[in-house]
Amino acid sequence: MGFFKKKVEPEPVSKAQLKTKLTMNMRKLEKRESMLKAKEEKSRTEAKKALTAGDERAFKSASRRYSMIHGQVTAVSGMVDMAEAMVEMVEMQE
């Protein structure tokens, strides 16, 4: 029963290290966001082409892909905004 008695404490991290990690991760998220936006635009264009060509099956497939990617873009955008807010918070504390 002595397994749970020891508390695990996180290692202390300086504000500069935290700010650096946040900034690096924010850049990664921004890169991912731009990639997803490009994919989103591509699938949107494909859906438009399929719709104008009258290909219902291709339109459904492309529009489903667009919706899925749009949800990912929205989620990643929210993460970028959160990272920016965290960086600003660290800067204000310094």
Backbone hydrogen bonds, N-H to C=O, Kabsch-Sander energy under -0.5 kcal/mol:
donor,donor_aa,acceptor,acceptor_aa,energy
4,F,1,M,-0.8
5,K,2,G,-0.8
9,E,7,K,-0.6
18,L,14,S,-2.4
19,K,15,K,-2.6
20,T,16,A,-2.2
21,K,17,Q,-2.7
22,L,18,L,-2.7
23,T,19,K,-2.4
24,M,20,T,-2.5
25,N,21,K,-2.5
26,M,22,L,-2.4
27,R,23,T,-2.2
28,K,24,M,-2.0
29,L,25,N,-2.3
30,E,26,M,-2.5
31,K,27,R,-2.2
32,R,28,K,-2.4
33,E,29,L,-2.6
34,S,30,E,-2.2
35,M,31,K,-2.1
36,L,32,R,-2.5
37,K,33,E,-2.4
38,A,34,S,-1.9
39,K,35,M,-2.1
40,E,36,L,-2.7
41,E,37,K,-2.4
42,K,38,A,-2.2
43,S,39,K,-2.6
44,R,40,E,-2.1
45,T,41,E,-2.3
46,E,42,K,-2.3
47,A,43,S,-2.2
48,K,44,R,-2.2
49,K,45,T,-2.5
50,A,46,E,-2.5
51,L,47,A,-2.1
52,T,48,K,-2.6
53,A,49,K,-1.9
54,G,50,A,-0.8
55,D,50,A,-2.2
56,E,54,G,-1.2
59,F,55,D,-2.0
60,K,56,E,-2.5
61,S,57,R,-2.2
62,A,58,A,-2.7
63,S,59,F,-2.8
64,R,60,K,-2.2
65,R,61,S,-2.2
66,Y,62,A,-2.5
67,S,63,S,-2.3
68,M,64,R,-2.3
69,I,65,R,-2.6
70,H,66,Y,-2.8
71,G,67,S,-1.8
72,Q,68,M,-1.6
73,V,69,I,-2.7
74,T,70,H,-2.3
75,A,71,G,-2.1
76,V,72,Q,-2.7
77,S,73,V,-2.5
78,G,74,T,-1.9
79,M,75,A,-1.7
80,V,76,V,-2.3
81,D,77,S,-2.3
82,M,78,G,-2.2
83,A,79,M,-2.5
84,E,80,V,-2.4
85,A,81,D,-2.2
86,M,82,M,-2.2
87,V,83,A,-2.4
88,E,84,E,-2.4
89,M,85,A,-2.1
90,V,86,M,-2.2
91,E,87,V,-2.4
92,M,88,E,-2.2
93,Q,89,M,-1.5
94,E,90,V,-1.0
